[in-house]
Amino acid sequence: MRFFWMFLCLTTLLFAKIDHFKTIQSDFTQKVTNDQNKTIVYEGMFYATNDKKALWIYEKPVAKKIYFNNTHVLIIEPELEQAIITTLDNTPNIAQLLQDAKEIAPNKYVTKFMDTTYTIFAHKDSIDKVVYRDKLDNAVEISFSNQTTNLFLDEELFRAEIPRGYDVVRE
């Protein structure tokens, strides 16, 4: 599960690399391929603000919402009737991570955190994809499409509520 937190943090931080945005919204496709070459494809929407709020809405194959701010993550899993709350104590320093991302070719950047190397394909005003190998040696590729920046995003979008009756797990 650590790789998932790092992915969330890294991707949110990378969106900060886009010049002068207030908000971003994008479709995403996340492909996770294991060592037997079996792939799971996740699809959904991503929203972020320049004050480090983010919301991942997974639509396929499983519904899930992940609320992210600069200190906490809340995962709402309707199929499990569960909410997971965690802090971001073990994540990289945002400024340092962005400073460490090195452009190795036009529109291609690399950074490393906790033995994981992330390759980022980005243009000045958008991020195309992020690829890496997670701690379980799965190949992960997150592609972003239909990005728009600086649209109004209501603050309510980022306000998470744990549904009544859900189990709450604190990590």
N, C-alpha and C positions, 0 to 999 in steps of 0.2 A: 504494500500500500504506500510505502515511502515514495516509490517512483511516481505514483499518481500525484502526490502532494508537490513533488518537485516539478512535475509537468505543469500543474496548475500555476504554481508560482512563476516558473520560467516563462510560460506563455503570456501570462498577465504582464510580467515585467518587460517582455519583448515588445508588447504593444506600446509600451511607454517609449520605445525607441523611435516610433513614428513621430515625425516632426509636428509639433504644435497641435495636438489633438485635444479636444475636451471630452469627446465620447467616441466610442467605436462600437459598431455592431457588425457581426459577420456570421455566415453559416460556417460550420466546420464538419470535417470528416476525419475521424481518428481511426487509423488502421493499426491493429496490433497483430503481429505475425510471430508465432512461436517457432521453436526449433524443428518441429515436424511440418513446417510450412502451412500451418492452419491459421487462417486470418479471421479475426473478428472485426467488423466495421461498425463504428458508432457514428451517429449523425446528430446534429443539433444546431443550436444557436448560441452565440457568445456575445455578451455585452460587457463593456468596460468603460470606466471613467478615468480621467487623469488624476483623480485622488485615490486611486488604487482600489476601487470597488469593481467587482466583476461578478457576472452570473453566467454559468454554463447551464444550458437547458438541453439535456440529452433526451432525444425523442425516440431513437431506434438504436439497438434492438430493445432497450429497456428505458423506461421513463425515469428520469432522475434530475434533480436540480442541485447545483452546487453554488453556494453563495460564498464570495471571497472578499475579504478586506485586508488591510495591512497587518492585522494581528490574528484573525480567526478564519476558519473555514467551517461552513455548515453544509452537510450533505443531507438532502431529503430524498429518501428512497421509498416511494409509494408502494411498490410491490412487496417490500419487506416490512412496511409500516414502521420504519426506523429513521432516526435522525442521528447523524454522527457530528459531534462538535470537537474540533481540535484547534490548537494554537499553531503558530508558525515559527516556533522557537528554533527549529532545526533547518531553516531555509536560509539561503544566501542573503547577504546584504544586497539590497536592491541596487544601490548606486554602484557597488563594487562589481556585481555581476554584469551590469551593462558596460561598465568601463572595461571589463576583461574580455568582452566579445570582440574578437579580432576579425577584420575583414580579410579573408584569404583569397577571394576572387571577387569580381564585380557582383554585387548583390548577394554574396555568400559570406556568412559569419560563423565563427566557431567559438564556443565557450565551454568550460568544464566546471562541474560542481559535484563534489563527493564521488569521484571516480566515474562520473557519467559525462560523456562528451555530447554536446548538443550542436547540431548544425542548423543554422537558420538561413532561410532564403527570403530576402526582403528587398523591397524597393523603398524609396524615400517616404512614400505615403501608404504603404501596405506591407503586410507580412504574408508571404505566399505559403510557406510551410516550415515546420520544425521536424527534424528527424533525430532519433537517438536510439540506443539500446538500453532497455531498463535493467534493473538488478536481476531479473529472471532471464536475461539474455533474449527477451522479445524485441523484435524490431518494431519501433513505433514511428508512425508518420502522421502528423496532424496537418491537414491542408485547410486553408481558409479561402472562402469565396464570397462573392457578393458583399464585400466590405463597404461600409459607409462610415464616414467620420463626421463629428461635430453636429450630429442631429440631437434634438432634445430627447433626453431619456429621463423620464419621471423618477424621482428619488424612491418612490414606492416600489419600483421594479427591483431594487436591491434590498428591500426589507423582507427578511425571511421570517416566517412563522412556522413553528413546529405544530403540525396538526394534532389535535387532541387525540389521546390514546396511543400515539406513537411511542415506541421504546426509544430512549435517549442514551446514546453511548458517548462517553467522554474519553478522549484519548490525550 
